[in-house]
């Protein structure tokens, strides 16, 4: 008869086992990125809004399979699933199904067959519950989509521009080419995924698609921008305010690139200015963060580009001063742009900033592109204006563009 293990020992062994399981899950590498096929690339998109939750409602329309990360093993087959994805110390699981693996993929047979809460998506869903993000005491649920490049570009066109706007056909085509080029440039340097928000390119699911956006992506399929035989990092932004920025001056590029050197766009200078007040408490926090003292005495634009965009800012504090990049300060203070028309000190110690434009200002101006599209410009003409000297080529004819 086997010897009975004392309760205290069993509890200790269980605790050690759970701790060991957590450490294994915590430090496992993330899911390997999809292979970059030079003809039909696959993009992995991190669904930032759904990641980090303990429970995400899930519906799968039609038949589906649950696979290992590489698709090498079928873990489950079914049809018409309704339930939720849940995280936990033992790994993620689907409501009603046994625990699967620390990470797995869900591959539906139909198109646009995945719904997270109220949003439908194309592609395959990668579920990773191994909690690799710093310092957390429990595994973190991360959700990704693996989908063909053209489906990804469609989601970006709908996320980044008004895809149903009148007269926007040429602008949407230009946006599709820019978004495709930007994504492939990022993936070529070894990134495992792209975020679906403003950290990369805003990506939306199928509920936001329009016929005009689908036609724009189909008409530009596989077309990318190149400069000097290499993919162009085709930045874009909402509104330049009168002229686009030089990527090198803003430290978006390590070298001066003629297609990203900035161009005049006087139509955007006619847009109504924006105004934002920065509370004194936020300015005081800024002074402390940069060790300038307890408060700021002055904020002054010390360097501007030819269109008036602020390149450098002088922060004068209680005890010290510091020079800071205008784009860095824009992000810290959450200002619409760095094209500041006026800085006004307020009686309570705050600051009123008046300016034009929205976004960093590099590359294609979406507002200007829409204006040019409505005036009859083609997508090629729009891209030639905002990326002067860049060439539009077919990716399939230049597979070497995706080599690191």
C-alpha positions in Angstrom: 0.0 0.0 0.0 1.5 3.4 -1.0 2.6 5.6 1.8 0.2 8.5 2.4 1.8 12.0 1.9 1.1 14.4 4.8 -1.4 17.2 3.9 1.2 19.9 4.7 3.7 18.4 2.3 1.0 18.1 -0.4 0.0 21.7 0.0 3.7 22.8 -0.3 4.2 20.6 -3.4 1.1 22.1 -5.0 2.3 25.6 -4.3 5.7 24.9 -5.7 4.2 23.3 -8.8 2.0 26.4 -9.4 5.0 28.7 -8.9 7.1 26.7 -11.4 4.2 26.7 -13.9 3.9 30.5 -13.6 7.7 30.9 -14.2 7.6 28.6 -17.3 4.6 30.6 -18.7 6.1 33.9 -17.8 9.4 33.5 -19.6 8.4 31.5 -22.6 9.1 33.4 -25.8 6.2 35.0 -27.6 4.5 33.3 -30.5 6.8 33.2 -33.5 5.9 35.7 -36.2 4.4 34.5 -39.5 6.9 34.0 -42.3 7.3 36.9 -44.7 6.3 35.6 -48.1 7.7 38.0 -50.8 4.6 37.5 -52.9 1.8 37.0 -50.4 3.0 38.4 -47.0 1.1 37.7 -43.8 0.8 40.4 -41.2 0.4 39.8 -37.5 -1.6 42.5 -35.8 -1.7 42.9 -32.0 -5.3 43.7 -31.0 -4.3 46.2 -28.3 -7.9 46.9 -27.2 -8.5 43.3 -26.4 -5.2 42.4 -24.9 -4.6 42.4 -21.2 -8.2 41.5 -20.3 -9.2 38.5 -18.2 -12.2 37.7 -20.4 -13.0 38.5 -24.1 -16.3 37.4 -25.6 -15.8 35.3 -28.7 -18.0 34.1 -31.5 -16.9 32.0 -34.5 -19.1 31.7 -37.5 -19.1 28.4 -39.3 -16.5 25.6 -38.9 -13.2 26.2 -37.3 -10.1 24.4 -36.0 -8.0 25.2 -33.0 -4.3 24.6 -33.8 -0.9 24.8 -32.3 1.0 28.0 -32.9 2.6 26.7 -36.1 -0.5 24.9 -37.2 1.3 21.6 -36.8 -1.3 20.0 -34.5 -5.1 20.1 -34.5 -6.3 20.5 -30.9 -10.0 20.8 -31.5 -12.5 21.0 -34.4 -16.0 22.5 -34.2 -18.6 24.8 -35.6 -20.6 27.9 -34.5 -18.8 28.7 -31.3 -20.2 31.2 -28.8 -18.4 31.8 -25.5 -15.4 33.7 -24.3 -11.6 33.5 -24.1 -10.4 33.5 -20.5 -6.9 34.0 -19.1 -5.5 32.2 -16.1 -2.5 30.6 -14.4 -3.0 27.4 -16.3 -3.1 29.2 -19.6 -6.0 30.6 -21.7 -9.1 28.5 -22.4 -12.3 28.8 -24.3 -15.6 28.6 -22.3 -16.9 25.1 -22.5 -13.6 23.6 -23.7 -10.8 22.0 -21.6 -7.6 24.1 -21.1 -5.7 24.0 -24.4 -2.1 25.3 -24.5 -0.3 28.4 -23.1 -0.7 29.7 -26.7 -2.7 28.5 -29.7 -4.4 29.7 -32.9 -8.0 29.6 -34.0 -8.5 29.1 -37.7 -12.0 29.6 -39.1 -12.9 28.2 -42.5 -15.1 31.2 -43.5 -14.2 34.8 -44.3 -14.6 37.4 -41.6 -15.8 34.7 -39.2 -14.2 35.9 -35.9 -16.1 38.2 -33.6 -14.5 39.7 -30.4 -17.4 41.2 -28.4 -19.2 43.3 -31.1 -16.4 43.5 -33.7 -15.9 41.1 -36.7 -12.4 40.3 -38.0 -10.8 38.4 -40.9 -7.8 36.1 -40.5 -6.7 33.6 -37.8 -6.8 34.5 -34.1 -3.6 33.9 -32.1 -4.2 33.5 -28.4 -1.2 33.9 -26.1 -1.7 33.6 -22.3 1.9 33.4 -21.2 2.1 36.9 -19.7 5.4 38.2 -21.0 4.8 41.9 -20.1 6.9 43.3 -17.4 6.3 42.7 -13.7 2.8 41.4 -13.6 1.9 38.7 -11.1 -0.4 36.8 -13.3 -0.3 35.6 -17.0 -1.5 38.2 -19.4 -3.9 37.5 -22.3 -2.6 38.7 -25.6 -4.6 38.5 -28.8 -3.2 38.8 -32.4 -4.6 38.4 -35.9 -2.6 36.7 -38.6 -4.1 37.9 -41.9 -3.0 38.5 -45.5 -1.3 41.8 -46.3 -4.1 43.1 -48.4 -6.7 42.4 -45.7 -4.5 44.3 -43.2 -4.1 47.2 -45.6 -7.9 47.4 -46.0 -8.3 47.6 -42.2 -5.8 50.4 -42.0 -7.4 52.4 -44.8 -10.7 52.2 -43.0 -9.0 53.0 -39.6 -6.9 55.9 -40.9 -9.2 57.8 -43.3 -12.8 58.6 -43.8 -13.4 55.6 -46.0 -16.9 56.7 -47.1 -16.1 60.4 -47.8 -17.2 61.8 -51.1 -14.5 62.2 -53.7 -12.0 60.3 -51.7 -11.2 57.5 -54.2 -7.7 58.7 -55.2 -6.8 59.7 -51.6 -7.8 56.2 -50.4 -5.6 54.6 -53.1 -2.7 56.8 -52.1 -3.3 55.9 -48.4 -3.4 52.1 -49.3 0.0 52.3 -51.0 1.5 54.4 -48.2 0.1 52.0 -45.5 1.4 48.9 -47.3 4.8 50.4 -47.7 5.0 51.5 -44.1 3.9 48.1 -42.8 6.4 46.1 -44.9 9.2 48.5 -43.9 8.5 47.8 -40.3 8.1 44.0 -40.7 11.3 43.8 -42.8 13.4 45.0 -39.9 12.2 42.0 -37.8 9.3 43.2 -35.8 7.1 40.3 -34.8 3.8 42.2 -35.0 2.2 45.6 -35.6 -0.1 47.3 -33.1 -3.7 48.1 -34.3 -3.5 51.7 -32.8 -1.7 54.9 -33.3 1.6 53.4 -32.2 1.7 51.9 -35.6 -1.3 52.2 -37.9 -4.9 52.3 -36.8 -6.5 49.1 -37.9 -10.3 48.3 -37.8 -12.3 45.2 -38.4 -14.7 44.4 -41.2 -17.7 46.3 -39.7 -16.0 49.6 -40.8 -15.2 48.5 -44.4 -16.7 50.5 -47.3 -17.0 49.7 -51.0 -14.8 52.7 -51.8 -12.1 51.4 -49.4 -12.2 47.8 -50.9 -11.9 49.2 -54.4 -8.9 51.4 -53.4 -7.1 48.4 -51.9 -7.9 46.1 -54.9 -6.8 48.8 -57.4 -3.4 49.2 -55.7 -2.8 45.5 -54.7 0.9 44.8 -54.2 2.0 48.3 -55.0 4.6 49.9 -52.7 6.8 53.0 -52.6 10.6 52.7 -53.0 13.5 55.1 -52.9 17.0 54.2 -54.2 16.0 50.6 -54.6 14.7 50.2 -51.0 11.2 50.3 -49.4 10.3 53.7 -48.3 9.2 54.2 -44.7 6.1 56.0 -45.9 5.0 58.0 -42.9 1.6 59.8 -43.0 -0.4 62.0 -40.7 -3.8 63.8 -40.4 -3.1 67.4 -41.3 0.2 69.2 -42.1 -1.2 72.7 -41.4 0.5 74.2 -44.5 3.6 72.1 -45.1 5.0 68.7 -44.3 8.0 68.0 -42.0 11.5 66.8 -42.7 11.8 63.3 -41.3 15.5 63.8 -40.6 15.0 67.0 -38.6 12.3 65.3 -36.5 14.7 62.3 -36.0 12.3 60.0 -37.8 15.1 59.0 -40.1 18.8 58.5 -39.6 19.6 60.1 -42.9 18.2 62.8 -45.1 15.7 61.4 -47.5 14.5 63.5 -50.4 11.0 61.9 -50.4 10.6 62.7 -46.7 12.2 66.2 -46.7 8.9 68.1 -46.5 6.8 69.9 -49.1 4.6 72.9 -49.2 0.8 72.3 -48.9 -0.8 75.8 -48.7 -4.3 74.5 -48.8 -3.9 73.1 -45.3 -2.8 76.5 -44.0 -6.3 77.7 -44.4 -7.8 75.3 -41.9 -9.2 76.7 -38.7 -6.6 76.8 -35.8 -6.8 74.6 -32.7 -6.3 75.8 -29.2 -5.4 73.9 -26.0 -4.7 74.9 -22.4 -2.1 73.1 -20.4 -2.9 73.2 -16.7 -0.2 74.6 -14.3 -0.1 71.3 -12.5 0.9 69.5 -15.7 3.6 72.0 -16.4 4.9 71.6 -12.8 5.0 67.8 -13.3 7.0 68.4 -16.5 9.5 70.5 -14.6 10.0 67.9 -11.9 10.3 65.0 -14.4 13.2 66.8 -16.2 14.7 68.0 -12.8 14.3 71.7 -13.6 12.8 72.5 -10.3 9.3 72.6 -8.9 7.8 74.7 -11.7 8.4 76.0 -15.2 9.2 79.7 -15.7 9.0 79.7 -19.5 8.3 77.5 -22.5 9.9 78.9 -25.7 10.1 77.6 -29.3 13.9 77.9 -30.0 14.0 76.3 -33.5 11.4 76.1 -36.3 11.3 74.7 -39.8 10.5 76.7 -42.9 6.7 76.2 -42.3 6.8 77.3 -38.7 6.8 73.8 -37.1 8.6 73.7 -33.8 11.7 71.5 -33.9 13.3 72.5 -30.6 11.7 73.9 -27.4 13.5 75.6 -24.5 12.1 74.7 -21.1 13.2 77.1 -18.4 12.5 75.9 -14.9 13.0 77.1 -11.3 16.7 76.1 -11.2 17.7 74.8 -14.7 16.8 74.8 -18.4 16.6 72.1 -21.0 16.2 71.8 -24.7 13.7 69.3 -25.9 12.5 68.1 -29.3 9.2 69.7 -30.3 7.7 66.4 -31.4 8.7 64.8 -28.0 7.0 67.7 -26.1 3.9 67.3 -28.3 3.6 63.7 -27.3 4.2 64.5 -23.6 1.6 67.2 -23.5 -0.8 65.5 -26.0 -0.9 68.5 -28.4 -2.4 68.1 -31.9 0.8 69.2 -33.7 4.0 71.1 -33.4 2.9 73.9 -35.7 2.4 76.4 -32.9 1.1 79.9 -33.8 1.2 81.3 -30.2 2.2 80.4 -26.7 0.3 82.4 -24.0 1.1 82.2 -20.3 -2.1 82.2 -18.2 -2.6 84.0 -14.9 -2.9 80.7 -13.0 0.4 79.4 -14.2 -1.0 77.4 -17.1 -0.2 77.7 -20.8 -2.5 78.3 -23.8 -1.1 76.9 -27.1 -2.7 77.8 -30.4 -1.7 76.0 -33.6 -2.6 74.4 -36.9 -2.4 70.8 -38.1 -2.7 67.4 -36.5 -0.1 64.7 -36.2 3.7 64.6 -36.6 3.6 66.2 -40.1 5.9 63.7 -41.9 5.0 62.2 -45.3 1.5 62.1 -46.7 -1.0 64.6 -45.3 -4.4 62.9 -45.3 -6.3 66.2 -45.3 -4.3 67.5 -48.2 -4.6 64.2 -50.0 -8.4 64.3 -49.7 -8.4 67.9 -50.9 -6.3 67.0 -54.0 -8.4 63.9 -54.7 -11.6 66.1 -54.8 -9.8 68.4 -57.2 -9.2 65.6 -59.6 -5.7 64.4 -58.8 -4.8 60.7 -59.2 -3.3 58.6 -56.5 0.0 58.7 -58.3 0.0 62.5 -58.4 -0.9 62.7 -54.7 2.0 60.3 -53.8 4.4 62.2 -56.1 3.6 65.4 -54.3 4.1 64.1 -50.7 6.9 61.7 -51.5 8.8 63.5 -54.3 11.2 61.2 -56.2 9.7 57.9 -54.8 8.7 55.3 -57.2 5.6 53.0 -57.2 6.5 49.4 -57.9 4.8 46.0 -57.7 6.0 44.0 -54.7 5.8 40.7 -56.7 8.2 42.0 -59.2 10.8 43.0 -56.6 10.8 40.2 -53.9 14.2 41.4 -52.7 12.5 44.4 -51.1 11.4 42.2 -48.1 14.9 40.9 -47.4 16.3 42.4 -44.1 
